[in-house]
Amino acid sequence: MQKAAPECERMAEDCHNFFAPPAIRFSRIPRDHVPDHVNDSTHMTDIPSRKPLEAPSLPADNPMRGFVPHQQLLSCIHCGLCTSSCPTYLETGNENDSPRGRIHLMRGVEEGRIELTATVRGHLDLCLDCRSCETACPSGVKYGQLIETFRVSDREKQTQAGKPAATWFEKLVLHELFPNRHRLERLLWPAWLMQQLGLDWLIEKTGLLRLLPLPLQRMQRMLPRLRKNEPNLPREIRHLGPVRRARVGLFLGCVSDAMFRHVHWATVRVLQHAGCDVLVPDRQQCCGAIEFHSGQRSAATERAKRNLSAFAEFQLDAILVNVAGCGAMLKEYSHLAPCEETDASLHARLQQFAGKVQDINEFLAGLNPGPLQPLPLRVVYQDACHLRHAQQIEREPRHLLRHIPELELLDIPEANICCGAAGSYNLQQPEMSDQLGERKIQWILSRGPEVIATANAGCALQLQALLKQRGLKIPVVHPVELLDASQRGLNREQFLRETG
């Protein structure tokens, strides 16, 4: 039996004693490094037997701080299997930047054993909420709910104390601009014009871009090549063929509709060929993920109510979404219900809505999307975390792509590790986002793909920006775009020209 490494023993002891967190350290772990306590030949059964970890007794007069339900924090059994799946832990090697370490920090704060200092917040804010740890966890710890609830409670307590909980960037860009697809679309028109005139290149080369605040610089560099005058989707699109197989609603999102409307059109065409009527409610809004993940749960709840109302006017078999982050939020709408104690029926309505939500890959995998023509391309499929981990959808996109004749689907190492996009994370945590992006793009490029496919708008923006930095023109597309191209009979050159 292999003996556990001394540092593993010390780490477990530190966790048990609720260690005080050191400052954040960005000492990168080599890509081929595997933590000593997690490898192919070492299992938890190899670790010398220890007494079961028990929660230390608390004084009777020590009330909980009300950040997150205490009992949920006790579900972690400290096994450490999550650490090898955690992107930030792989980069820093700091236990406080692992899911296990963050749970201990949250528990220490909740029990009043650790002060919620800027350093503690730094470790918690560094979390991408990618939820890779949930896939790895043998105990079913709902880490995403823990970190999100803690962040929301922290923001609310800061607001109640009269402290500014949101920065100017969060207020103006994340909360006012991004969630409003019509406002964002109007703002993107001059950006499209600048791209056509080459002014965006000129501004960057002359250094004028550096005059902007860092988040705005990153926004400009992540802007994809915009398409002109893509028409809005009509309210109803009829199926093709003699038999209607389903009546579905399509969720548009905010950033996805403003920047990737061509993906919505590809989605509609594929659904038509699969025998589906597609309904597109006019009054639908942003899913609320940006606001909820930044602690604005009341705003997120209001958006959820409006989306309930928008889709309620249709009799639908399913509500489909082609953006992984939006889909994860929509499927977990019922978690917003406790925020609205005045409406006893809200939880049931949110739960019913969430039960109808399906990712487009998930839905199409259960149907025959129609005859497919050869499309000889080498394609890397990049897993979106909120599809693979939050929704547990891993096989379906690959299943669909493998059904395209002559398409070669390429696997990459560390497919379960986040690319660093994580919604607005790449704008708020640029250093870690860039490190993870570099890690991901190197694995992708090592396979020599002609096309990269991913099922999330944020991942697409991140990967496109990384390719643009290298001067590479590899298309980054949604899997449904490849299905659509195959159904339309495009050849390799036509597809690369259309998406390049």
Residue pairs with C-beta under 8 A, 6 or more apart in sequence:
1 46
2 41
2 42
2 46
3 46
3 48
4 36
4 37
4 42
4 46
4 47
4 48
5 36
5 37
7 36
8 36
8 37
8 47
8 80
11 37
11 80
11 95
12 50
12 78
12 80
14 95
15 78
15 95
15 100
15 101
15 104
16 53
16 78
18 104
18 107
18 108
18 113
18 114
19 95
19 96
19 104
20 114
21 96
21 101
21 105
21 114
21 119
21 120
21 123
22 94
22 96
22 119
23 119
24 92
24 94
24 96
24 97
24 119
24 122
24 123
24 126
25 92
25 93
25 94
26 91
26 92
26 431
26 432
26 435
27 92
27 93
28 91
28 92
28 435
29 90
29 91
29 92
29 93
31 414
31 439
31 442
33 90
34 84
35 80
35 83
35 84
36 42
37 47
37 80
37 83
38 80
38 81
38 83
38 84
44 79
44 81
53 77
53 78
55 74
58 111
62 111
62 112
63 112
64 70
64 110
64 111
64 112
65 109
65 110
65 111
65 112
66 110
66 153
67 106
67 109
67 110
67 149
67 150
67 153
67 154
67 157
68 106
68 110
68 146
68 149
68 150
68 153
69 149
70 107
70 110
70 111
72 142
72 145
72 146
73 103
73 106
73 107
73 110
73 146
74 107
75 139
75 140
75 141
75 142
76 99
76 100
76 103
76 139
76 141
77 138
77 139
78 100
79 138
79 139
80 98
80 100
81 136
81 137
81 138
82 98
82 99
82 100
82 132
82 133
82 136
82 137
82 143
83 89
83 95
83 98
83 99
83 100
84 90
84 136
85 132
85 133
85 135
85 136
85 416
85 417
86 97
86 98
86 99
86 132
86 133
87 128
87 130
87 132
87 417
87 418
87 420
87 436
88 97
88 98
88 126
88 127
88 128
88 432
89 95
89 97
89 98
89 99
89 101
90 417
91 97
91 432
91 435
91 436
91 439
94 101
94 123
95 101
96 102
96 105
96 123
97 123
97 126
97 127
99 127
99 133
99 137
99 141
99 143
101 123
102 123
102 124
102 127
102 147
103 141
103 143
103 146
105 114
105 120
105 123
105 124
106 124
106 146
106 147
106 150
108 114
109 115
109 116
109 120
114 120
116 154
121 154
124 147
124 150
124 151
125 151
125 428
125 429
126 429
126 432
127 147
128 385
128 418
128 420
128 422
128 425
128 429
128 432
128 436
129 144
129 147
129 148
129 293
129 422
129 423
129 425
130 385
130 386
130 389
130 418
130 422
131 143
131 144
131 385
131 386
131 389
131 390
132 385
132 388
132 389
132 416
132 417
132 418
133 141
133 143
134 140
134 141
134 142
134 143
134 144
134 389
134 390
135 388
135 389
135 392
135 416
137 143
144 390
145 335
148 292
148 293
151 293
151 294
151 295
152 292
152 295
152 297
154 295
155 165
155 166
155 294
155 295
155 296
156 295
156 297
158 164
158 165
159 165
165 295
166 175
166 294
166 295
166 296
169 213
169 215
169 427
169 428
170 294
173 215
173 219
173 427
174 290
174 291
174 294
174 424
175 290
175 291
175 294
175 296
175 299
176 183
177 183
177 184
177 187
178 184
178 254
178 255
178 286
178 290
178 424
179 254
179 285
179 286
179 288
179 290
179 291
179 303
180 254
180 286
181 252
181 253
181 254
181 255
181 257
181 258
181 286
184 254
184 255
184 258
185 257
185 258
188 226
188 258
188 259
191 200
191 223
191 226
192 226
192 227
192 228
194 200
194 203
195 223
195 225
195 226
200 220
200 223
203 209
203 220
204 220
204 221
209 217
209 220
209 221
210 217
212 220
214 430
215 427
215 428
218 426
218 427
218 430
219 427
221 465
221 468
221 469
222 426
222 461
222 462
222 464
222 465
224 259
224 260
224 460
224 461
224 464
226 259
227 261
227 262
230 261
230 262
230 265
232 261
233 250
233 252
233 261
233 264
233 265
233 268
233 280
234 280
235 279
235 280
235 281
235 282
236 277
236 278
236 279
236 280
237 268
237 271
237 272
237 277
237 278
237 280
238 272
238 277
239 245
239 271
239 272
239 274
239 275
239 276
239 277
240 272
240 273
240 275
241 273
241 275
243 275
244 275
244 276
244 277
245 274
245 275
245 276
245 367
246 274
246 275
246 276
246 277
246 317
246 318
246 367
247 276
247 277
247 279
247 314
247 315
247 316
247 317
248 271
248 276
248 277
248 278
248 279
248 316
248 317
248 318
248 319
248 320
248 363
249 278
249 279
249 280
249 281
249 311
249 314
249 316
249 318
249 319
249 320
250 264
250 267
250 268
250 271
250 278
250 279
250 280
250 319
250 320
250 321
250 322
251 284
251 287
251 307
251 319
251 320
251 321
251 323
251 326
251 327
251 330
251 357
252 264
252 280
252 284
253 286
253 287
253 321
253 323
253 326
253 457
254 285
254 286
254 287
254 290
255 457
255 458
256 263
256 264
256 322
256 323
256 326
256 457
257 264
259 457
259 461
260 457
260 460
260 478
262 481
263 322
263 478
263 480
263 481
264 322
266 478
266 480
266 481
266 483
266 484
267 320
267 322
267 360
267 478
267 480
267 484
268 278
269 484
269 487
269 488
270 360
270 364
270 369
270 370
270 480
270 483
270 484
270 487
271 278
271 320
271 364
272 278
273 369
273 370
273 487
274 364
274 367
274 368
274 369
274 370
275 367
279 314
279 316
281 310
281 311
281 313
281 314
282 310
283 306
283 309
283 310
284 306
284 307
284 310
284 311
285 303
285 306
285 307
285 310
286 303
287 303
287 304
287 307
287 325
287 326
287 329
287 330
288 299
288 300
288 301
288 302
288 303
288 304
288 329
288 336
289 300
289 325
289 326
289 328
289 329
289 423
290 423
290 424
291 297
291 299
291 300
291 303
292 300
292 329
292 336
293 423
293 424
294 424
297 336
297 339
298 339
300 336
301 336
301 339
301 340
304 333
304 336
304 350
305 346
307 330
307 353
308 349
308 350
308 353
311 319
311 353
316 356
317 356
318 356
318 357
318 358
318 363
319 330
319 353
319 356
319 357
319 358
320 357
320 358
320 359
320 360
320 363
321 327
321 330
321 357
321 358
321 359
321 360
322 359
322 360
322 455
322 478
322 480
323 455
323 456
323 457
324 359
324 384
324 385
324 386
324 387
324 390
324 391
324 455
324 456
324 459
325 384
325 386
325 423
325 456
325 457
325 458
327 357
327 358
327 359
327 386
327 387
327 391
328 386
328 387
328 390
328 391
330 353
330 354
330 357
331 354
331 357
331 390
331 391
332 354
332 390
333 350
333 351
333 353
333 354
334 347
334 350
334 351
334 354
336 346
336 350
337 346
337 347
337 350
337 351
338 347
340 346
359 387
359 391
359 393
359 396
359 455
360 455
360 480
361 387
361 393
361 396
361 397
361 400
361 455
361 479
361 480
362 391
362 393
362 396
364 396
364 400
364 480
364 483
365 395
365 396
365 399
365 400
369 400
369 483
369 487
370 487
371 487
372 403
372 404
372 405
372 483
372 486
372 487
373 405
373 486
373 487
373 488
373 489
373 490
374 404
374 405
374 406
374 486
375 404
375 405
375 406
375 407
375 482
375 485
375 486
375 490
375 491
375 492
375 495
376 406
376 407
376 408
376 492
377 407
377 408
377 450
377 451
377 482
377 492
377 495
378 408
378 410
378 447
378 448
378 449
378 450
378 451
379 401
379 407
379 408
379 409
379 410
379 449
379 450
379 451
379 452
379 453
379 482
380 410
380 412
380 444
380 447
380 449
380 451
380 452
380 453
381 397
381 398
381 401
381 409
381 410
381 453
381 454
381 479
382 412
382 415
382 419
382 440
382 444
382 452
382 453
382 454
382 459
382 463
383 394
383 415
383 416
383 454
384 454
384 455
384 456
384 458
384 459
385 418
385 422
386 456
387 393
387 394
387 397
387 455
387 456
388 394
388 415
388 416
389 416
397 453
397 455
397 479
398 409
400 479
400 483
401 407
401 409
401 453
401 479
401 482
401 483
402 409
404 482
404 483
404 486
405 486
407 482
407 486
410 447
410 448
410 449
411 447
412 443
412 444
412 446
412 447
413 443
414 439
414 440
414 443
417 436
417 439
417 440
418 436
418 440
419 436
419 437
419 440
419 441
419 459
419 462
419 463
420 426
420 432
420 433
420 434
420 435
420 436
420 437
420 439
420 440
420 462
421 433
421 437
421 456
421 458
421 459
421 461
421 462
422 433
422 458
423 458
425 432
425 433
426 433
426 437
426 458
426 461
426 462
433 462
437 462
437 463
437 465
437 466
438 466
440 463
440 466
441 463
441 466
441 467
441 470
444 452
444 463
445 472
449 474
450 474
450 475
450 492
450 496
451 474
451 475
451 476
451 477
451 482
451 495
451 496
451 499
452 463
452 474
452 475
452 476
452 477
453 476
453 477
453 478
453 479
453 481
453 482
454 460
454 463
454 476
454 478
455 478
455 479
460 476
460 477
460 478
463 476
464 476
467 473
467 474
467 476
473 500
475 496
475 499
475 500
477 499
481 499
482 495
485 494
485 495
485 498
490 498
